[in-house]
Amino acid sequence: MFFKSLLSLLAVVTFQAANAAVIKRVACADGVHTATNAACCALFPVLDDIQANLFDGGECGEEAHESLRLTFHDAIGFSPTKGGGGADGSIIIFDDIETAFHANGGIDDIVDVQKPFIARHNLTAGDFIQFAGAVAVSNCPGAPRLNFFMGRPEATAPSPDLLVPEPFDTIDTILARMGDAGFSSDEVVALLASHTVAAADLVDPSIPGTPFDSTPGLFDTQVFIEVQLRGTAFPGTGTGQATEGEVESPLRGEMRLQSDHDLARDSRTACEWQSFANNQAKMQTAFKAVMLKLSILGHNQADLIDCSEVIPVPKVLTTTPHLPAGKVKTDIEQACASAAFPALTAQAGPATAVPPVPPS
């Protein structure tokens, strides 16, 4: 009798646990979507609007790249000792102050583009910046599906200046600044996966839209390969000399930041950098985790609503890691002391030349 009672109790507990695992969904007012939290329903019309009118129908183009950049420049304005609200939208609310910071050069363009979207949707600037950034990344094949949490209050003060790292900063300075904001050296490298879908407009103003790797429309590992190649020339057509924060690039039409070059070769970060070169899954996992941390910087995650289900699922990457055409293994500048650079096949054809990212 005891064992029969025990088995009956276990059956009831199992049934209750199974029922608890079924998450009840809420029907949204549009009659199309459902959500686990009714508050997330408000995001579906925002998603449709920005995909059509900000990201040119869901492209991984200039506005997507700039929206991802904005997530970092807003959120990293945070320091336990110097102030700043983190991912609070202050870069838009106080744009007259923050866009004038040297490190935020050129970011006023995407700020101005995003303002009308914020005005017509009931989102705070902090929520919109991080939502737009997560959607932007989803448009890039190979990207992880980023998390999005909603409920950031409106910013009440601008970020202090000098909290955004610059490409000409030393590695000591960059790691110290990022450490102050709560990021490890490995997390700094993971954040730089964003440079696989990035381009520079103002590092060398004579060549706007110059990508950091040869595949700026794909969220792949090429940036971790190509930054490790020996530099041969500057991409600009002017004096042929470096501008501040730039070092020689290995490919015609490609920009290399001094900070990326140095992080790929510093003993504290070189092995983590190299580990992403042929490991798409590791890069995706690390980037997703660090972007969640960045996106809620200055906030308590428990106070926010998880609306990650609204973010589209990115397309699967169909390419594989490779050396650019015209390059060989000896062009790699080995920096990790504990592991050899992975063996990669070079693309066939003439030497790779990288076209600029076209404006939207």
C-alpha positions, 0 to 999 in steps of 0.5 A: 500500500505504501509503494502504491501511494508513493507511485501515485504521488510521483505520478501527480508530481510528474503531471504537475511538472509537465503542466508547469512546463507548458508556457501559456501564450498571449494573443496579441491585438493584431490577431497575428502574433502571440507572446509569452508576455503581453508587453512584448506584443508592442514590439511586433509593429516596431519590428515590421517598421524598422525592417522595412524602413530602417534596414531596407527590407531586412538587409545586413547593410549600412544602417544595420552595421551602424545600429549595432555600433550604437548599442555599444556606444550607448551602453559602454557609457557606464562606470561604477566610479565615473558615472553613466547609466549604461544602456539607457538611451542617453546617447539619443536623449542627450545627443547634443552632448554625447555625439560631440564626444570624439569617440562617438564621431559619425554616430550622429547619423544613425542617431538622427535616423533612429529618432523618428522611429522612437517618436512613433513607437511607445519605447524608451530610447534605451529599449529602442537602441538595443532592440534595433541592434538585435534585429540588425544582427538578425539580418546578417547570415551566420549571426546568433539570435540575440536576446532582447529585454525590455523595460529600461527607464528613460535616461536622466543624464548624459554619459560622461566623456572618455568612457568609449574606447578609441582605436588608437588606445593602448591595450592596457587602456582598453582592457582597463576601461572595459574591466571598469565596466565589468568585462573580461579580456575574453569578453572584449574579444567576443564583443569585437565579433561585431567588426565582422559586419562593420565598416569605418566612415571617419577613420579615413574620411577619404574612403567612407564605408571601408569594411573591417573584413572581406565579408561585411554582409556576413556574420562570419569569422573572417575578421579574426582571420584577416586581422591576423594577416600581415599588413601591406598597405593602407586602403586610402587613395590619398597620402598612403599614410595611416590616419589616427587609429589605423594600421596597414591592412592585408587587403585592398579596400579593407580597413584595419584598426590599430586596436584590433591589430594589437588585441590580436597580438597581445599575449592577454588576448591573442589566443582567444582571438585566434580561437574564433578564427575557424570556430563559428559556433564558439564565436556565436555563443560568446557574442550572444552572451556578451551582447546580453551583458552589454545590453542590460549594463546599468540595469537589473535583468530581473526588472526587465521583460524577456522579449527575445522571442520577437527577434528574428532567427538569422539565416544560416551561414553557408560559407566556411572560414578561409584565407582570402584569395592570394594569401598563404599561411605564411602571411599569418602573423602567429601570436598565440603562444600555446596553439598554432593558427588553424590550417585554412584553405585560400579562396581561388582566384585573383587577390581579394579586393574589398568593395566599400559598403554602399550607403543606404 
